[in-house]
């Protein structure tokens, strides 16, 4: 009865959300694709602070929800087009592991039951020996004991063999699950973690901060004028540039820091156990490393690249990861508005007192220069 009640409740909950989603996207002329329905369903469900914050900002800015924008939003929050297929594979492997684990438990129970039955048989044989009237009776009981011991030994060997085989199968499946999880949380182009992995990690880091009072910094970075690279040299060079930027970042961040490709040319770093100033210094090292690198096109032509960054730290007043994400994101866009190739922190959001460095921009330079 409880199961039926739960199903009924979930049905009406989903129906209630659907009744909000469909008129909403219809009024705003948002293409009614399955991807858009999934995106706005998550928005009205309210389980993802990142989706809520991003869409609220777009709604406040009265941004038109074009097909290109909504397609990009889906890829940003739910990964690449095969994300649903990856999730399905993960679920299938997890179910397989669960089934095999249950088999191991059942085989173990059989082994225990067999041992218990053997103990009962031995007690019965002992009583028969005490009551034996002659040597023939004792010999008969001893023969029965040997037969029962052999039967139990063979049964236990079979149980142990089955358990070993199934344990090996579980180990293989666990390896496959780990590989699938890595694939589902890794950006295929840069090798950094992807947006899905970041969403999960920021939730964990925020929970630790709330539970233990730990502090962590958050750095958002966006490569300046990146579209100019794709336009001037093609998307293949753009992809190569993103790979090189990812390599530079991996050389600078600590092993304990978490770096992800947030979407497009936007990157994000979670910096555990650091202050606002500590996160800002790390951001400055990244900015200088990227600005000081000559990116090659074909061994003859080179171009320079800069990055704008926004920095924030978790606060005791934050109620969800969306709060610190919003401040870091606002600081990033403040860097953009102030001329790019710079760092702004959440402290700059309330003040205009900020030193403006010279904007380097993207320039094409000949190798002979």
C-alpha positions in Angstrom: 0.0 0.0 0.0 2.9 2.4 0.9 4.5 1.6 -2.5 1.3 2.6 -4.3 1.1 5.7 -2.3 4.7 6.6 -3.1 4.1 6.0 -6.8 1.0 8.1 -6.8 2.7 10.9 -5.0 5.7 10.9 -7.5 3.2 10.8 -10.4 1.3 13.9 -9.2 4.6 15.7 -8.3 6.0 15.1 -11.9 2.6 16.1 -13.4 2.6 19.3 -11.4 6.1 20.2 -12.7 5.1 19.3 -16.2 2.1 21.7 -15.9 4.5 24.5 -15.1 7.1 23.6 -17.8 5.0 23.3 -20.9 3.1 26.7 -20.6 6.4 28.4 -19.5 8.4 27.3 -22.6 5.4 28.0 -24.8 5.0 31.6 -23.6 8.7 32.2 -24.3 8.7 30.4 -27.6 11.4 28.1 -26.4 11.7 25.1 -28.9 9.7 22.2 -27.2 12.5 19.6 -27.7 13.1 16.8 -25.2 16.4 18.5 -24.2 14.6 21.8 -23.4 11.9 20.0 -21.5 14.6 18.2 -19.4 16.4 21.5 -18.8 13.3 23.4 -17.6 12.0 20.4 -15.7 15.2 20.5 -13.6 14.7 24.2 -13.2 11.2 23.9 -11.8 12.1 20.9 -9.7 14.8 23.1 -8.0 17.3 20.3 -7.3 20.2 22.0 -9.2 21.3 25.3 -7.8 23.6 25.8 -10.8 20.8 25.4 -13.3 18.5 27.7 -11.2 21.2 30.4 -10.9 22.1 30.3 -14.7 18.5 30.4 -16.0 17.4 33.0 -13.4 20.2 35.3 -14.7 19.2 34.7 -18.3 15.6 35.4 -17.5 16.6 38.6 -15.6 18.6 39.8 -18.6 15.7 39.0 -20.9 17.9 36.9 -23.1 16.1 35.3 -26.0 16.2 31.5 -25.7 17.3 30.6 -29.2 17.8 27.1 -30.4 21.6 27.6 -30.3 21.4 28.9 -26.7 19.2 26.1 -25.4 21.3 23.5 -27.1 24.4 24.9 -25.5 22.7 25.0 -22.1 21.7 21.4 -22.3 25.3 20.4 -23.3 26.6 22.6 -20.4 24.5 21.0 -17.7 24.0 17.5 -18.9 27.3 16.9 -20.8 27.8 15.8 -24.4 25.0 14.4 -26.5 25.8 10.8 -25.4 25.5 11.7 -21.7 22.1 9.9 -21.3 23.6 6.8 -23.0 26.6 6.9 -20.6 24.2 7.2 -17.6 22.3 4.2 -18.9 25.5 2.2 -19.2 26.5 3.1 -15.7 23.1 2.0 -14.3 23.3 -1.3 -16.2 26.8 -2.1 -14.8 25.7 -1.0 -11.3 22.7 -3.3 -11.5 24.9 -6.2 -12.7 27.3 -5.7 -9.8 24.3 -5.6 -7.4 23.0 -8.9 -8.9 26.4 -10.6 -8.6 26.9 -9.4 -5.0 23.5 -10.9 -4.1 24.6 -14.2 -5.6 27.8 -14.2 -3.5 25.7 -13.6 -0.4 23.4 -16.5 -1.3 26.3 -18.8 -1.9 27.8 -17.8 1.4 24.4 -18.5 3.1 24.3 -21.9 1.5 27.8 -22.7 2.9 26.8 -21.6 6.4 23.6 -23.6 6.2 25.6 -26.7 5.0 28.0 -26.3 8.0 25.1 -25.9 10.4 23.5 -29.1 9.0 26.8 -30.9 9.3 27.1 -29.9 13.0 23.6 -31.2 13.6 24.5 -34.4 11.9 27.6 -34.8 14.0 25.5 -34.3 17.2 23.1 -37.0 16.0 26.0 -39.4 15.2 27.5 -38.8 18.7 24.2 -39.8 20.3 24.0 -42.9 18.2 27.6 -43.9 19.2 26.7 -43.5 22.9 23.7 -45.7 22.4 25.5 -48.3 20.2 25.1 -51.9 21.5 28.0 -53.4 19.6 31.0 -52.8 17.4 29.0 -53.2 14.2 26.7 -50.4 15.2 29.7 -48.1 15.9 31.3 -49.0 12.6 28.0 -48.2 10.8 27.9 -44.8 12.5 31.5 -44.1 11.6 30.9 -44.9 8.0 28.0 -42.5 8.0 30.2 -39.8 9.5 32.8 -40.3 6.8 30.1 -40.2 4.1 28.6 -37.0 5.5 32.0 -35.4 5.9 32.9 -36.1 2.3 29.5 -34.7 1.1 30.0 -31.5 3.1 33.6 -31.1 2.0 32.6 -31.4 -1.7 29.6 -29.0 -1.2 31.9 -26.4 0.5 34.4 -26.7 -2.2 31.7 -26.1 -4.8 30.4 -23.1 -2.8 33.9 -21.7 -2.4 34.6 -22.1 -6.1 31.4 -20.4 -7.0 32.2 -17.5 -4.6 35.7 -17.1 -6.1 34.3 -17.0 -9.6 31.6 -14.5 -8.8 34.0 -12.4 -6.8 36.2 -12.2 -9.9 33.2 -11.3 -12.0 32.4 -8.5 -9.5 36.0 -7.2 -9.7 35.8 -7.1 -13.5 32.4 -5.3 -13.4 33.8 -2.8 -10.8 36.7 -2.0 -13.1 34.2 -1.4 -16.0 32.1 0.8 -13.7 35.1 2.8 -12.7 36.1 3.2 -16.4 32.6 4.3 -17.3 32.4 6.8 -14.4 35.7 8.3 -15.4 34.5 8.6 -19.0 31.3 10.2 -17.9 33.0 12.8 -15.7 36.0 13.7 -18.0 36.0 16.3 -20.7 37.0 14.4 -23.8 38.9 17.3 -25.4 41.0 18.6 -22.5 41.2 15.6 -20.2 40.0 17.9 -17.4 36.9 17.0 -15.3 33.7 18.0 -16.9 30.7 20.0 -15.7 28.9 17.0 -14.3 32.0 16.1 -12.2 32.2 19.7 -11.0 28.6 19.8 -9.9 29.2 16.7 -7.8 32.5 17.9 -6.4 31.2 21.4 -5.4 28.4 19.7 -3.5 30.8 17.5 -1.6 33.2 20.4 -0.9 30.3 22.6 0.3 29.0 19.9 2.6 32.4 19.5 4.2 32.6 23.3 4.6 29.3 23.3 6.4 30.0 20.3 8.5 33.6 21.0 9.6 34.0 24.7 8.9 36.5 24.1 6.1 37.2 27.0 3.7 37.6 26.7 0.0 38.1 29.1 -2.9 36.4 29.0 -6.3 38.0 30.4 -9.4 36.1 30.9 -12.7 38.2 31.7 -15.8 37.1 32.5 -19.3 39.6 32.8 -22.2 39.4 36.3 -23.8 38.2 36.7 -27.3 38.5 33.0 -28.0 36.1 33.1 -30.9 38.7 35.1 -32.8 41.1 32.1 -32.7 38.4 29.8 -34.1 37.6 32.4 -36.8 41.2 33.1 -37.7 42.7 29.7 -37.6 39.8 27.2 -37.5 38.3 25.0 -34.8 41.1 22.5 -34.9 43.6 25.1 -33.7 41.0 26.2 -31.2 40.8 22.7 -29.8 44.6 22.5 -29.7 44.7 25.7 -27.7 42.2 24.4 -25.1 44.4 21.3 -24.7 47.5 23.5 -24.2 45.7 25.7 -21.7 44.6 22.6 -19.8 48.2 21.4 -19.7 49.3 24.7 -18.3 46.7 24.6 -15.6 47.6 21.1 -14.5 51.2 22.2 -14.1 50.2 25.1 -11.8 47.4 23.8 -9.6 48.0 21.6 -6.6 47.1 17.9 -6.6 44.3 18.5 -4.2 42.8 21.2 -6.3 39.9 20.3 -8.6 39.9 21.7 -12.2 37.1 21.3 -14.7 36.1 22.6 -18.1 32.8 24.4 -17.2 31.7 24.8 -20.8 33.1 26.2 -24.0 36.3 28.2 -23.1 35.3 28.6 -19.5 37.2 26.8 -16.8 36.6 26.4 -13.0 38.9 25.5 -10.1 37.9 24.5 -6.6 40.8 25.3 -4.2 40.3 23.6 -0.8 41.7 25.0 2.4 42.6 28.5 1.1 41.7 32.1 1.7 40.4 34.6 -0.8 43.9 36.0 -1.2 45.4 32.5 -1.6 42.9 31.7 -4.4 43.6 35.1 -6.0 47.4 34.4 -6.0 46.7 31.1 -7.7 44.5 32.8 -10.3 47.3 35.3 -10.9 49.8 32.6 -11.6 47.4 31.1 -14.1 46.8 34.5 -15.8 50.5 35.1 -16.1 51.3 31.6 -17.4 48.6 31.9 -20.2 49.5 35.5 -21.1 53.2 34.5 -21.3 52.7 31.6 -23.6 53.2 31.7 -27.4 50.6 29.4 -29.0 51.8 27.9 -32.3 49.7 27.6 -35.4 52.0 25.7 -37.8 55.5 26.3 -36.4 55.7 29.6 -38.2 52.9 31.7 -36.9 52.1 32.3 -33.2 49.4 34.0 -31.3 49.0 35.1 -27.7 46.0 34.5 -25.5 44.7 36.0 -22.2 42.2 34.9 -19.6 39.9 36.8 -17.3 39.2 35.3 -13.8 36.8 35.7 -11.0 37.5 34.5 -7.4 35.3 33.9 -4.4 35.4 31.8 -1.2 32.7 30.0 0.6 31.0 31.9 3.4 29.3 30.8 6.6 26.2 32.7 5.3 26.1 30.6 2.1 23.1 28.3 2.0 24.0 26.3 -1.1 26.9 26.0 -3.6 25.0 28.3 -5.9 25.8 31.2 -3.6 29.6 31.0 -4.0 29.3 30.0 -7.6 27.2 33.2 -8.2 29.8 35.5 -6.6 32.7 33.9 -8.5 30.8 34.2 -11.8 29.9 37.8 -11.1 33.6 38.5 -10.3 34.5 36.9 -13.6 32.1 39.1 -15.6 33.4 42.2 -13.7 36.9 41.3 -15.0 35.4 41.2 -18.5 33.7 44.5 -18.1 36.9 46.1 -16.8 38.9 45.2 -19.8 39.8 41.5 -19.6 43.1 39.9 -18.9 42.7 40.5 -15.2 41.4 39.1 -11.9 38.5 40.4 -9.9 37.4 38.9 -6.5 34.1 39.0 -4.7 35.6 41.9 -2.7 35.6 44.0 -5.9 31.9 43.5 -6.4 31.1 46.1 -3.7 33.9 48.5 -4.7 35.2 50.2 -7.8 38.7 50.5 -6.3 40.6 48.1 -8.5 43.9 48.5 -10.4 43.4 48.0 -14.1 46.3 46.2 -15.8 47.1 46.8 -19.4 45.0 44.5 -21.7 47.2 42.3 -23.8 44.5 40.8 -26.0 45.0 38.2 -28.7 47.6 39.1 -31.3 49.1 37.2 -34.2 52.9 37.3 -34.2 55.3 36.0 -36.8 57.9 33.6 -35.6 60.7 35.7 -36.8 59.6 38.5 -34.3 
